[in-house]
Amino acid sequence: MLTFNGSFFMPSVFTLVGIPGLEPVQCWIGIPFCAMYVIAVIGNSLILVIIKKENSLHIPMYIFLAMLAATDMALSTCILPKMLGIFWFHWPEISFDACLLQMWLIHSFQATESGVLLAMALDRYVAICNPLRHATVFSQKLLTHLGVGVTMRSAILVLPTLLLIKCRLKLYQTTVISHSYCEHMAIVKLAAEDIRVNKIYGLFVAFAILGFDIIFITMSYVRIFVTVFQLSQKEARVKAFNTCVAHICVFLPFYLLAFFSFFTHRFGSHIPPYVHILLSNLYLLVPPFLNPIVYGVKTKEIRRHAWKIFVSSPNS
């Protein structure tokens, strides 16, 4: 690694601090994080198995749920093994290219999850507000296009952030990243060069994906609740409301923590670093941990099929 006037030229290795200010207790913080990850993997795997096994669940609502479960597992797996390596085994080093790859995967899966949540909101909107057209609108062809579309949108829009770092930023003030994973702004802030282009593109991606999705999700649920409260039958209102509550419990923590992390990186210099990094970690770990629990509790079909898997005898 070459140095130039106290700066590092094209470093080959970065060092991840973990949680700044909480280094002495990181080994203990790793225990609940690891437990959340294990529960997330088991819970989301169970949802995928149930949906794959039961033909009656091969409908848009559950197909989107399977996409969400797969994305959740991929997202949490991108960060937790390395994070536990820092917390428990004191392995903070990560190569420059591996760091950029982790950054791209994390932000791509975040954007994919946002796209899946939008697709789920639109599915519920059509199912509740225009039920007679639901089967026609959400055809198998549309489901395939939505799945490919949200994945490609994420990968393509996030890719330039990686290229802008790789091709534009050559000099770095330090190689120490005050974070527990490779995050876009955490890397960009290390540069000893003009980073305005990187920051502007980061803002564009955030608002083009998260901003766009949250606006349409909010509009969908406003229209859904108006329709639900106009239903004449109390039982139909309760059923529709319960379905919506499950979705809201899923996307609310995701977007609240996402925007907190996003704005703190840019405008939250007064917030203690350990608070910011802890919440950034929870932003990536809580939704994958929480989603299967929420859907397991709130969705009768998932609950019933899970009960059959664990309780039914092999000969029954």
C-alpha positions in Angstrom: 0.0 0.0 0.0 1.5 3.3 -1.1 1.3 6.5 1.0 1.3 10.0 -0.4 1.5 13.1 1.9 -0.1 11.2 4.7 -2.8 9.7 2.5 -3.2 6.1 1.3 -3.1 5.5 -2.4 -5.4 2.8 -3.6 -5.4 0.8 -0.3 -5.7 -3.0 -0.7 -7.2 -3.5 2.8 -9.7 -1.7 5.0 -10.1 -2.2 8.7 -13.7 -2.3 10.1 -13.9 -0.9 13.7 -17.2 -2.6 14.6 -19.2 -0.3 16.9 -17.1 2.7 17.7 -17.0 3.3 21.5 -18.3 -0.1 22.4 -15.3 -2.2 21.4 -14.9 -3.7 24.9 -18.5 -5.1 25.0 -18.8 -6.1 21.3 -18.4 -9.8 22.2 -21.5 -9.5 24.3 -23.4 -7.5 21.6 -22.6 -10.3 19.2 -24.7 -12.8 21.2 -28.2 -11.2 20.6 -27.1 -10.4 17.0 -26.2 -14.0 16.4 -29.5 -15.2 18.0 -31.5 -12.8 15.8 -29.6 -14.1 12.7 -30.3 -17.8 13.6 -34.0 -17.1 14.2 -34.1 -15.1 10.9 -32.6 -18.0 8.9 -34.8 -20.7 10.5 -38.0 -18.6 10.3 -37.5 -17.5 6.7 -36.4 -21.0 5.6 -39.5 -22.4 7.2 -41.7 -19.8 5.2 -39.9 -20.8 2.0 -40.4 -24.5 2.6 -44.1 -24.0 3.5 -44.8 -21.9 0.4 -43.0 -24.3 -1.9 -44.6 -27.4 -0.4 -48.2 -26.2 -0.3 -49.8 -25.7 -3.8 -52.6 -23.7 -2.2 -50.1 -21.0 -1.3 -48.9 -20.5 -4.9 -50.7 -17.2 -5.1 -49.3 -13.6 -5.4 -49.4 -12.8 -1.7 -47.4 -15.8 -0.7 -45.0 -15.7 -3.7 -44.1 -12.1 -2.7 -43.7 -13.3 0.9 -41.3 -16.0 -0.4 -39.3 -13.4 -2.3 -39.2 -11.3 0.9 -37.9 -14.2 2.9 -35.2 -15.1 0.4 -34.1 -11.4 0.3 -34.1 -11.2 4.1 -31.8 -14.2 4.4 -29.4 -13.0 1.7 -29.3 -9.5 3.3 -28.5 -10.7 6.8 -26.0 -13.2 5.6 -24.1 -10.5 3.8 -23.2 -8.8 7.0 -23.4 -11.0 10.0 -20.6 -13.6 9.5 -18.1 -10.8 9.0 -19.6 -8.8 11.9 -19.2 -11.7 14.2 -15.7 -12.2 13.0 -15.0 -8.6 14.2 -16.9 -8.9 17.5 -15.7 -12.4 18.5 -12.5 -13.3 16.7 -10.9 -9.8 16.2 -10.7 -10.1 12.4 -11.3 -6.5 11.3 -9.5 -6.5 8.0 -11.3 -6.8 4.7 -9.9 -6.4 1.3 -10.8 -3.4 -0.8 -12.6 -5.4 -3.5 -14.4 -7.6 -0.9 -15.5 -4.4 0.9 -16.9 -3.0 -2.3 -18.7 -6.3 -3.1 -20.2 -6.4 0.3 -21.4 -2.8 -0.1 -23.0 -3.5 -3.4 -24.7 -6.7 -2.2 -26.0 -5.0 1.0 -27.5 -2.0 -0.8 -28.8 -4.1 -3.7 -30.7 -6.4 -1.3 -32.0 -3.4 0.7 -33.3 -2.0 -2.6 -34.8 -5.4 -3.6 -36.5 -5.7 -0.2 -38.0 -2.2 -0.7 -39.3 -3.3 -4.2 -40.8 -6.4 -2.8 -42.6 -4.5 -0.1 -44.0 -2.2 -2.8 -45.2 -5.2 -4.8 -46.9 -6.6 -1.7 -48.6 -3.3 -1.1 -49.9 -3.1 -4.7 -51.1 -6.7 -4.4 -53.1 -5.9 -1.3 -54.4 -2.7 -3.0 -55.8 -4.6 -5.9 -57.0 -7.5 -3.8 -59.0 -5.2 -1.5 -60.0 -2.3 -3.7 -60.6 -4.2 -6.9 -60.9 -7.9 -6.0 -62.7 -9.0 -9.2 -59.6 -8.0 -11.3 -57.0 -9.3 -8.9 -56.5 -12.7 -10.7 -56.3 -11.0 -14.1 -53.9 -8.2 -13.0 -51.5 -10.3 -11.0 -50.9 -13.0 -13.5 -48.0 -15.4 -13.5 -46.4 -13.3 -16.2 -46.7 -10.1 -14.1 -45.2 -11.8 -11.1 -42.2 -12.9 -13.1 -41.7 -9.4 -14.5 -42.0 -7.9 -11.0 -39.5 -10.3 -9.5 -37.0 -9.7 -12.3 -37.7 -6.0 -12.3 -37.2 -5.2 -8.6 -34.0 -7.3 -8.7 -32.6 -5.7 -11.8 -33.6 -2.2 -10.7 -31.6 -2.7 -7.5 -28.5 -4.2 -9.0 -28.3 -1.7 -11.9 -28.9 1.5 -9.8 -26.5 0.5 -7.0 -23.7 -0.6 -9.3 -22.5 2.9 -10.2 -21.9 3.6 -6.5 -19.3 0.8 -6.6 -17.8 2.0 -9.9 -17.6 5.7 -8.7 -15.6 4.6 -5.7 -13.4 2.2 -7.6 -12.6 4.5 -10.5 -12.8 8.0 -9.0 -11.4 7.8 -5.4 -7.7 7.0 -5.3 -6.5 8.7 -2.2 -7.8 7.9 1.3 -7.2 9.8 4.5 -7.4 6.6 6.5 -8.2 2.9 5.9 -10.2 2.5 9.1 -14.0 2.3 8.6 -15.9 3.4 11.7 -18.6 0.8 11.0 -19.2 -2.9 11.3 -19.9 -3.5 7.6 -19.0 -1.8 4.4 -21.6 1.0 3.8 -21.5 3.4 0.9 -21.1 6.7 2.8 -18.8 5.1 5.4 -16.3 4.3 2.6 -16.8 7.5 0.7 -16.1 9.7 3.8 -12.6 8.1 4.0 -11.5 9.7 0.7 -9.1 12.6 0.6 -10.6 13.8 -2.7 -13.8 15.5 -3.9 -16.7 13.2 -3.1 -19.6 15.4 -4.2 -20.4 13.2 -7.2 -20.5 10.1 -4.9 -22.7 11.9 -2.4 -25.1 13.2 -5.1 -25.5 9.8 -6.7 -26.0 8.2 -3.3 -28.9 10.7 -2.7 -30.3 10.0 -6.1 -30.4 6.2 -5.5 -31.9 6.6 -2.1 -34.8 8.8 -3.3 -35.2 6.9 -6.6 -35.7 3.6 -4.8 -36.7 4.1 -1.1 -38.3 7.5 -1.6 -40.3 6.3 -4.7 -41.4 3.1 -3.0 -42.5 4.6 0.3 -44.6 7.2 -1.5 -46.5 4.5 -3.4 -46.8 2.2 -0.5 -48.3 5.0 1.6 -50.7 5.9 -1.2 -51.7 2.3 -1.5 -52.4 1.8 2.2 -54.3 5.1 2.5 -56.6 3.9 -0.3 -56.8 0.4 1.2 -57.9 1.8 4.7 -60.5 4.0 3.1 -61.9 1.0 1.3 -61.7 -1.3 4.4 -63.7 1.1 6.6 -66.4 1.4 3.9 -67.0 -2.4 4.0 -70.4 -3.2 5.3 -69.6 -6.6 6.9 -67.6 -6.4 10.2 -65.9 -9.8 9.6 -64.6 -8.6 6.2 -63.3 -5.4 7.7 -61.5 -7.3 10.4 -59.9 -9.8 8.0 -58.7 -7.1 5.6 -57.5 -4.9 8.5 -55.5 -7.8 10.0 -53.8 -8.5 6.6 -52.8 -4.8 6.3 -51.5 -4.7 9.9 -49.1 -7.5 9.2 -47.7 -5.7 6.2 -47.4 -2.4 8.1 -45.6 -4.2 10.9 -43.1 -5.4 8.3 -42.4 -2.2 6.3 -42.6 0.4 9.1 -39.4 -0.7 10.9 -37.6 -1.2 7.6 -38.2 2.3 6.4 -37.9 4.1 9.7 -34.4 2.6 10.4 -33.4 3.0 6.7 -34.1 6.7 6.7 -32.6 7.2 10.2 -29.3 5.6 8.9 -29.4 7.5 5.7 -29.9 11.0 7.2 -27.6 10.4 10.1 -24.7 9.7 7.7 -25.3 13.1 6.1 -26.7 15.4 8.8 -26.3 13.6 12.2 -22.9 14.6 13.3 -24.3 15.3 16.8 -25.5 11.8 17.2 -23.0 9.5 19.0 -21.4 7.1 16.6 -22.3 4.0 18.6 -26.0 4.9 18.5 -25.8 5.4 14.7 -23.9 2.2 14.1 -26.1 0.1 16.4 -29.2 1.3 14.7 -27.7 0.7 11.3 -26.9 -2.9 12.3 -30.5 -3.3 13.6 -31.8 -1.9 10.3 -30.3 -4.9 8.5 -31.0 -7.5 11.2 -34.4 -6.6 12.7 -36.6 -6.9 9.5 -35.2 -10.4 8.6 -35.7 -11.5 12.2 -39.1 -9.8 12.6 -40.8 -10.7 9.3 -41.2 -14.4 9.8 -42.5 -13.9 13.3 -45.0 -11.3 12.2 -46.3 -13.4 9.3 -46.3 -16.5 11.4 -48.5 -14.8 14.0 -50.7 -12.8 11.8 -51.2 -15.2 8.8 -53.5 -18.1 9.5 -52.4 -20.2 6.5 -48.7 -19.9 7.4 -49.4 -20.7 11.0 -51.6 -23.7 10.1 -49.1 -25.2 7.7 -46.2 -24.7 10.2 -48.2 -26.5 12.8 -48.8 -29.4 10.4 -45.0 -29.6 9.8 -44.1 -29.8 13.5 -47.0 -31.6 15.0 -48.5 -34.0 12.4 -47.2 -37.5 12.6 -45.4 -39.0 9.5 -48.3 -41.5 9.0 -51.1 -39.0 9.4 
